Amino acid sequence: MIITLIVAWIIFLILWKLVKTTIKTAVTFAAIVVLLYFGFGITPQDILHKISEITQKFSQTPVRN
């Protein structure tokens, strides 16, 4: 019983750290998007469009052996 509680506590701590990290990343990303929007007029759609352009460019790049 005690070992089960210890394992459950360790899993809880790992998941808690994961949730905290995810929230921090989401808040940071949101802050960057808001800064780009209000500071430079770059919309989230502009960012997604540029990301899709970059991924298409990399997928078309030939691989050297």
C-alpha positions in Angstrom: 0.0 0.0 0.0 2.8 2.5 0.9 4.7 1.7 -2.3 1.6 2.3 -4.3 1.2 5.7 -2.7 4.8 6.6 -3.3 4.6 5.6 -7.0 1.3 7.5 -7.4 2.9 10.6 -5.7 5.9 10.4 -8.1 3.6 10.1 -11.1 1.6 13.0 -9.8 4.7 15.2 -9.4 5.9 14.3 -12.9 2.5 15.2 -14.4 2.4 18.4 -12.4 5.7 19.5 -13.7 4.6 18.7 -17.2 1.4 20.8 -16.8 3.4 23.7 -15.4 5.8 23.6 -18.3 3.0 23.4 -20.8 1.2 26.4 -19.3 4.5 28.4 -19.2 5.1 27.6 -22.9 1.6 28.5 -23.9 1.7 31.8 -22.0 5.1 32.6 -23.5 3.9 31.8 -27.0 0.7 33.9 -26.5 2.8 36.8 -25.2 5.1 36.7 -28.3 2.0 36.6 -30.6 0.5 39.6 -28.9 3.8 41.5 -29.0 4.1 40.8 -32.7 0.5 41.8 -33.3 0.6 45.1 -31.4 4.2 46.0 -32.0 4.5 45.2 -35.7 1.0 44.4 -37.0 1.8 40.8 -37.7 -1.3 38.7 -37.3 -1.4 35.0 -36.1 -2.5 34.1 -39.7 0.7 35.7 -41.0 2.8 33.7 -38.6 1.0 30.4 -39.6 1.4 31.3 -43.3 5.1 31.8 -42.9 5.5 28.6 -40.9 3.8 26.7 -43.7 6.0 28.3 -46.3 9.1 27.3 -44.3 8.0 23.7 -43.9 7.2 23.4 -47.6 10.6 24.9 -48.5 12.3 22.3 -46.2 10.2 19.4 -47.7 11.3 20.4 -51.2 15.0 20.6 -50.3 16.9 17.6 -51.7 18.8 15.5 -49.2 22.5 15.1 -49.9 24.2 11.7 -49.4 
